[in-house]
Amino acid sequence: MSENTHPGADALDHLTTSELLELMLTEDRRGVEAVRSALDRIAEAVDRIAARLRSGGRLHYFGAGTSGRLAVLDAAECPATFGIPADLVQAHAAGDGEAEDDDRRGASDAIGAGLDSHDAVVGVSASGRTAYVLAALIEARRAGALVVALSCTHGSPLGANADIAVEIETGPEVIAGSTRLKAGTAQKVMLNMISTGVFTRLGRTYRGRMVGVVTANEKLRARAARIVRELTGCSEDEVRAALSEADGNAKLAILMLRGGMDSAAARERLSDARDDLAVALGEKGRG
């Protein structure tokens, strides 16, 4: 448990700075390695969340404190990384202090999110007992949403109220109770796995590339051009022309160049393939 005192706590103030940092790195590695024990459950969560989104649902995160901020970060990165609508992944975070204990707000936020049986909900709480998150998950189940609980303790109330309980033991923190440390690291890893796994399964990546990259600045426009060149073998001029016609959409430009079609035909094929480039290219069947 993260609330327990670390075995080396009494000597912590006497460590050199390098020794302190070495200890922190060692504990972070242990936190990440603890995720391995839950890979099967994370995989189940990814597949079932992807199925919900494929049917028109949305993914909602609920968290408080550090866990809530990690959820907000993961949700915020998804549109730019995968080229998805801004509201497809939503994070609801209660903040710190008394807000974490506010079960009424948790229930209200879940109701206000308009959850239904197409949606998936992930509750994130290191302790597995945060009242705000627990109340949100109870409302989510009542609405028929798929409910996943991420926590850093076994047998948690969150897990008991979830369809899929992803529970790991990260152990005591270097600073007792500071779950922004290795528990936070482990939660970030699990959130990375869920969002990346889901959108990879939904075809929002292709051959390990960000083909849904949003070309919002020069760096990202250069990245899109590089991805298109790598996946088509075309010249810089051909890539530049295709991206211009595709309004910067790398996925569309790839389909145009690989399929020998104009942007209108490529858009129609990509739409028919539910924006899955591999399906549009005939490399795999519909999911």
Secondary structure, DSSP 8 states (H G I E B T S, - for coil): -TTS--TTGGGGGGS-HHHHHHHHHHHHHHHHHHGGGGHHHHHHHHHHHHHHHHTT--EEEEE-HHHHHHHHHHHHHHHHHH---TTSEEEEE--SGGGGG-HHHHHHHHHHTT--TT-EEEEE-SSS--HHHHHHHHHHHHTT-EEEEEESSSS-HHHHT-SEEEE------SSTT-TTTHHHHHHHHHHHHHHHHHHHHTTSSBTTB-TT----SHHHHHHHHHHHHHHH---HHHHHHHHHHTTT-HHHHHHHHHHT--HHHHHHHHHHTTT-HHHHTTSS---
